[in-house]
Amino acid sequence: MSSLTTTLNMLQEQLTYIILPFYVVFGILGNTFCIIYFLQRSQRSSSCAFYLLLAATVNMLAVTFGVTTNIFNLWKSVASTSLIYCKLRMYINHTLIFIGRMFTILASIDIYTMTSQRRACRMFSQRSNAIKCAIGVVVCCPLIAVHIPIMNTIVAGQCVMTGIYSLIFAIYQMLIAGVIPPVAMIVFSCLAYLNMQKMNIRQSDMIKRQQQRQHLRMVITQIIIYIISAELVPITTLYRQLTANITGKSQDQKSIEAFITFIASNFLLYLNTWAAFFIYCVTSSNFRIAFIRMFKKNYRIQPIGMTQINNNTVTVNRRL
């Protein structure tokens, strides 16, 4: 084993133990406040807020399950000894991220239909339709990913995909993570932006339109973070499968490729699951105000009454 390989392996362990626990903390705290915000009465009528609420809930589960199992697997490699754990760990992790991604896509579609001038499109933004779509996502995503626990297995002490399925999975991951979601998000967000530019806003609709604009900014920024964080995973997976049979790779080259895959699948992949809180704080003034109000309400210091101070002063003076 070369010195570079040893260094990269040590760096992986240090990054996992030092950085990844912060992902769990940020994911739980940030997504919890997102859930509280979208449960407010002012947000309940918005179907887009409903999708973002579900996305925050699923993202909190995804970052908690995915990161904790990564840390646990590095501490004790259960995935290489337990076939059930090997199959279910990747299946659950993949499904949770898949569902969260779909809710973000639905949020971008919802903003487009909500701002459309066609009445038939605006019907999609009703809360009842949002509930039906959410149920469809929760049912269909686990079924689409059911091939993962079927085909995953343990070979030579490693939880891997074997044969032609490894290439099929790489193509599948490229489609459902690297191509379809970002294209759909970008297209519908751009269409929503164009719809808003064409709108003739009446005075009575000002508050509603302002909320829609803030939701659009929140979704667009989240799409940008998604593209930055998620695109490298399917690219590296497909690259490794296409170059797996190429001979002549040095040990250092293999170590560098493995390290890049590690960064993509352990750090960048989970970035979008905890970054929503910070995205919303930057892009939405309503979200910032709500957070500041909640913080002040929970951590407010009660001032000491002047009557109490005066009484204490009088008592001291009398004793003197």
C-alpha positions as CSV (number, residue, x, y, z in Angstrom):
1,M,0.0,0.0,0.0
2,S,1.5,3.3,-1.1
3,S,1.8,6.4,1.2
4,L,-0.9,8.2,-0.8
5,T,-3.3,5.4,-0.3
6,T,-2.6,5.3,3.4
7,T,-3.0,9.1,3.7
8,L,-6.3,9.1,1.9
9,N,-7.7,6.2,4.0
10,M,-6.7,8.1,7.2
11,L,-8.2,11.3,5.8
12,Q,-11.5,9.5,5.1
13,E,-11.7,8.2,8.7
14,Q,-10.9,11.7,10.2
15,L,-13.5,13.4,8.0
16,T,-16.1,10.9,8.8
17,Y,-15.7,11.1,12.6
18,I,-15.2,14.9,12.7
19,I,-17.4,16.4,10.0
20,L,-20.3,14.0,9.5
21,P,-21.7,14.4,13.1
22,F,-22.3,18.1,12.3
23,Y,-24.4,17.0,9.4
24,V,-26.7,15.1,11.8
25,V,-26.9,18.1,14.2
26,F,-27.6,20.6,11.4
27,G,-30.0,18.2,9.7
28,I,-32.1,17.6,12.8
29,L,-32.2,21.2,14.1
30,G,-32.5,22.9,10.7
31,N,-35.2,20.6,9.3
32,T,-37.1,20.8,12.6
33,F,-37.4,24.5,12.3
34,C,-38.4,24.2,8.6
35,I,-41.2,21.8,9.7
36,I,-42.4,24.2,12.4
37,Y,-42.3,27.1,9.9
38,F,-44.3,25.3,7.2
39,L,-46.9,24.1,9.8
40,Q,-47.8,27.7,10.6
41,R,-51.3,28.9,9.8
42,S,-50.0,31.3,7.1
43,Q,-48.4,28.4,5.2
44,R,-51.0,25.7,5.5
45,S,-53.1,26.8,2.5
46,S,-50.0,26.6,0.2
47,S,-49.5,23.3,-1.6
48,C,-45.9,24.3,-2.3
49,A,-45.3,24.8,1.4
50,F,-46.9,21.3,1.9
51,Y,-44.3,19.8,-0.4
52,L,-41.4,21.6,1.3
53,L,-42.8,20.5,4.7
54,L,-42.7,16.8,3.5
55,A,-39.2,17.4,1.9
56,A,-37.9,18.7,5.2
57,T,-39.3,15.7,7.1
58,V,-37.9,13.2,4.8
59,N,-34.5,15.0,4.6
60,M,-34.2,14.9,8.3
61,L,-34.8,11.1,8.3
62,A,-32.3,10.7,5.4
63,V,-29.4,12.6,6.9
64,T,-29.9,11.0,10.3
65,F,-30.1,7.4,8.9
66,G,-27.5,7.8,6.2
67,V,-24.8,9.6,8.2
68,T,-25.2,7.6,11.4
69,T,-25.0,4.3,9.5
70,N,-21.9,5.5,7.6
71,I,-20.2,6.4,10.9
72,F,-21.3,3.1,12.4
73,N,-20.2,1.1,9.4
74,L,-16.7,2.7,9.6
75,W,-16.5,1.9,13.3
76,K,-17.8,-1.7,12.9
77,S,-18.2,-3.0,9.4
78,V,-21.6,-4.7,9.8
79,A,-22.4,-4.3,6.1
80,S,-19.6,-6.8,5.2
81,T,-20.9,-9.5,7.5
82,S,-24.7,-9.1,7.7
83,L,-26.5,-9.7,4.3
84,I,-29.8,-8.2,5.6
85,Y,-28.0,-5.0,6.8
86,C,-26.1,-4.8,3.5
87,K,-29.3,-4.9,1.5
88,L,-31.6,-2.7,3.7
89,R,-29.1,0.0,4.5
90,M,-28.6,1.1,0.9
91,Y,-32.2,0.5,0.0
92,I,-33.6,2.7,2.9
93,N,-31.0,5.4,2.3
94,H,-31.5,5.5,-1.4
95,T,-35.3,5.6,-1.0
96,L,-35.4,8.4,1.5
97,I,-33.2,10.6,-0.7
98,F,-35.3,9.7,-3.7
99,I,-38.5,10.7,-2.0
100,G,-37.0,14.0,-0.8
101,R,-35.9,14.7,-4.3
102,M,-39.3,14.1,-5.7
103,F,-41.0,16.4,-3.2
104,T,-38.6,19.2,-4.4
105,I,-39.6,18.5,-8.0
106,L,-43.3,18.6,-7.1
107,A,-42.7,21.9,-5.3
108,S,-41.2,23.4,-8.5
109,I,-44.1,22.0,-10.6
110,D,-46.6,23.4,-8.1
111,I,-45.2,26.9,-8.3
112,Y,-45.4,26.8,-12.1
113,T,-49.1,25.6,-12.0
114,M,-50.0,28.0,-9.2
115,T,-48.8,31.0,-11.3
116,S,-50.2,29.7,-14.6
117,Q,-52.9,31.8,-16.3
118,R,-54.7,28.6,-17.3
119,R,-57.3,27.4,-14.9
120,A,-56.7,23.8,-15.6
121,C,-53.1,24.1,-14.5
122,R,-54.0,26.0,-11.4
123,M,-56.2,23.1,-10.3
124,F,-53.0,21.0,-9.7
125,S,-52.1,23.4,-6.8
126,Q,-55.1,22.4,-4.7
127,R,-54.2,20.9,-1.3
128,S,-56.2,17.7,-2.1
129,N,-54.1,17.1,-5.2
130,A,-50.9,17.7,-3.3
131,I,-51.9,15.0,-0.7
132,K,-52.6,12.6,-3.6
133,C,-49.3,13.3,-5.2
134,A,-47.5,12.9,-1.9
135,I,-49.1,9.5,-1.3
136,G,-48.1,8.5,-4.9
137,V,-44.5,9.5,-4.2
138,V,-44.3,7.6,-0.9
139,V,-45.8,4.5,-2.5
140,C,-44.0,4.5,-5.9
141,C,-40.4,5.5,-4.9
142,P,-39.9,2.4,-2.7
143,L,-41.3,0.2,-5.4
144,I,-39.0,1.8,-8.1
145,A,-36.0,1.1,-5.9
146,V,-36.9,-2.4,-4.8
147,H,-34.2,-3.9,-7.1
148,I,-31.5,-2.6,-4.8
149,P,-32.1,-5.1,-1.9
150,I,-32.7,-7.9,-4.4
151,M,-29.4,-7.4,-6.2
152,N,-27.1,-6.2,-3.5
153,T,-24.9,-8.9,-2.0
154,I,-21.7,-9.6,0.0
155,V,-18.6,-10.6,-2.0
156,A,-15.1,-11.0,-0.4
157,G,-16.3,-9.1,2.7
158,Q,-17.7,-6.2,0.8
159,C,-21.4,-5.1,0.2
160,V,-21.4,-4.6,-3.5
161,M,-23.4,-5.0,-6.7
162,T,-22.1,-7.6,-9.1
163,G,-22.1,-8.4,-12.8
164,I,-24.1,-6.4,-15.3
165,Y,-26.3,-5.1,-12.6
166,S,-23.6,-2.7,-11.4
167,L,-23.6,-1.0,-14.8
168,I,-27.4,-1.0,-15.0
169,F,-27.6,0.7,-11.5
170,A,-25.0,3.3,-12.6
171,I,-27.2,4.2,-15.6
172,Y,-30.4,4.1,-13.4
173,Q,-28.8,6.4,-10.9
174,M,-27.6,8.8,-13.6
175,L,-31.2,9.1,-14.9
176,I,-33.1,9.4,-11.6
177,A,-30.5,11.6,-9.9
178,G,-28.3,13.2,-12.5
179,V,-30.6,14.0,-15.5
180,I,-34.3,13.9,-14.8
181,P,-34.5,15.8,-11.5
182,P,-32.3,18.8,-12.3
183,V,-33.9,19.1,-15.8
184,A,-37.4,19.0,-14.4
185,M,-36.6,21.4,-11.6
186,I,-34.9,23.9,-13.8
187,V,-37.6,23.8,-16.5
188,F,-40.6,24.3,-14.2
189,S,-38.8,26.9,-12.1
190,C,-38.0,28.9,-15.2
191,L,-41.6,28.6,-16.4
192,A,-42.9,29.7,-13.0
193,Y,-40.6,32.8,-13.1
194,L,-41.9,33.7,-16.6
195,N,-45.5,33.3,-15.4
196,M,-44.8,35.7,-12.5
197,Q,-43.3,38.3,-14.9
198,K,-46.5,38.2,-16.9
199,M,-48.9,38.6,-14.0
200,N,-51.0,41.7,-13.4
201,I,-51.0,41.8,-9.6
202,R,-54.0,43.2,-7.9
203,Q,-53.7,44.9,-4.5
204,S,-55.7,42.2,-2.8
205,D,-53.3,39.5,-4.1
206,M,-50.1,41.2,-3.0
207,I,-49.5,39.1,0.1
208,K,-50.2,35.8,-1.8
209,R,-47.9,36.8,-4.7
210,Q,-45.2,37.8,-2.3
211,Q,-45.4,34.4,-0.7
212,Q,-45.2,32.7,-4.1
213,R,-42.1,34.7,-5.0
214,Q,-40.4,33.7,-1.8
215,H,-41.3,30.0,-2.3
216,L,-39.9,30.3,-5.8
217,R,-36.6,31.8,-4.5
218,M,-36.4,29.1,-1.9
219,V,-37.0,26.3,-4.5
220,I,-34.6,27.8,-7.1
221,T,-31.8,28.1,-4.5
222,Q,-32.4,24.6,-3.3
223,I,-32.2,23.4,-6.9
224,I,-28.8,25.0,-7.3
225,I,-27.5,23.3,-4.1
226,Y,-29.0,20.0,-5.3
227,I,-27.1,20.3,-8.7
228,I,-23.9,21.1,-6.8
229,S,-24.3,18.3,-4.3
230,A,-25.9,15.4,-6.2
231,E,-24.5,15.5,-9.7
232,L,-21.1,14.1,-8.8
233,V,-22.5,10.9,-7.3
234,P,-24.0,9.4,-10.5
235,I,-21.1,10.7,-12.6
236,T,-18.5,9.0,-10.4
237,T,-20.6,5.8,-10.2
238,L,-21.0,5.6,-13.9
239,Y,-17.3,6.5,-14.5
240,R,-16.1,3.7,-12.2
241,Q,-18.3,1.1,-13.9
242,L,-17.2,2.1,-17.4
243,T,-13.5,2.1,-16.4
244,A,-13.7,-1.0,-14.1
245,N,-12.2,-3.3,-16.7
246,I,-9.4,-1.0,-17.9
247,T,-6.0,-2.4,-17.0
248,G,-3.0,-0.4,-16.2
249,K,-4.5,1.8,-13.4
250,S,-2.0,2.4,-10.7
251,Q,-2.8,1.9,-7.0
252,D,-2.6,5.7,-6.4
253,Q,-5.1,6.4,-9.3
254,K,-7.5,3.8,-7.8
255,S,-7.1,5.4,-4.4
256,I,-7.8,8.9,-5.8
257,E,-11.0,7.7,-7.6
258,A,-12.2,5.9,-4.4
259,F,-11.6,9.1,-2.4
260,I,-13.5,11.3,-4.8
261,T,-16.4,8.7,-4.7
262,F,-16.2,8.9,-0.9
263,I,-16.5,12.7,-0.9
264,A,-19.4,12.6,-3.4
265,S,-21.4,9.9,-1.7
266,N,-20.8,10.8,2.0
267,F,-20.5,14.6,2.0
268,L,-21.9,16.2,-1.1
269,L,-24.8,13.8,-1.3
270,Y,-26.1,14.8,2.1
271,L,-25.5,18.5,1.7
272,N,-28.9,19.1,0.3
273,T,-30.6,17.2,3.2
274,W,-29.5,19.7,5.9
275,A,-28.8,22.9,3.9
276,A,-32.5,23.8,3.4
277,F,-32.6,25.8,6.7
278,F,-29.7,28.0,5.6
279,I,-31.1,28.4,2.1
280,Y,-34.4,29.6,3.4
281,C,-32.8,32.0,5.8
282,V,-30.9,33.6,2.9
283,T,-33.7,33.7,0.4
284,S,-36.9,34.3,2.4
285,S,-37.5,37.3,4.7
286,N,-40.6,35.7,6.1
287,F,-38.6,32.7,7.1
288,R,-35.9,34.8,8.8
289,I,-38.5,36.8,10.7
290,A,-40.2,33.7,11.9
291,F,-37.0,32.2,13.1
292,I,-35.9,35.4,14.9
293,R,-39.3,35.6,16.6
294,M,-39.2,32.0,17.7
295,F,-35.7,32.4,19.0
296,K,-36.6,35.5,21.0
297,K,-39.7,33.9,22.3
298,N,-37.9,30.8,23.6
299,Y,-34.7,32.5,24.9
300,R,-36.1,35.9,26.1
301,I,-34.6,37.2,29.3
302,Q,-37.2,38.6,31.7
303,P,-36.2,42.0,33.0
304,I,-36.1,42.5,36.8
305,G,-39.0,44.8,37.9
306,M,-38.1,48.2,39.4
307,T,-40.3,47.5,42.3
308,Q,-38.2,44.5,43.3
309,I,-35.0,46.5,43.0
310,N,-36.4,49.3,45.0
311,N,-37.6,47.0,47.7
312,N,-34.2,45.3,47.9
313,T,-32.5,48.6,48.1
314,V,-34.7,49.8,50.9
315,T,-34.1,46.6,52.8
316,V,-30.4,46.9,52.5
317,N,-30.4,50.5,53.6
318,R,-32.5,49.7,56.6
319,R,-30.1,47.0,57.7
320,L,-27.2,49.3,57.4
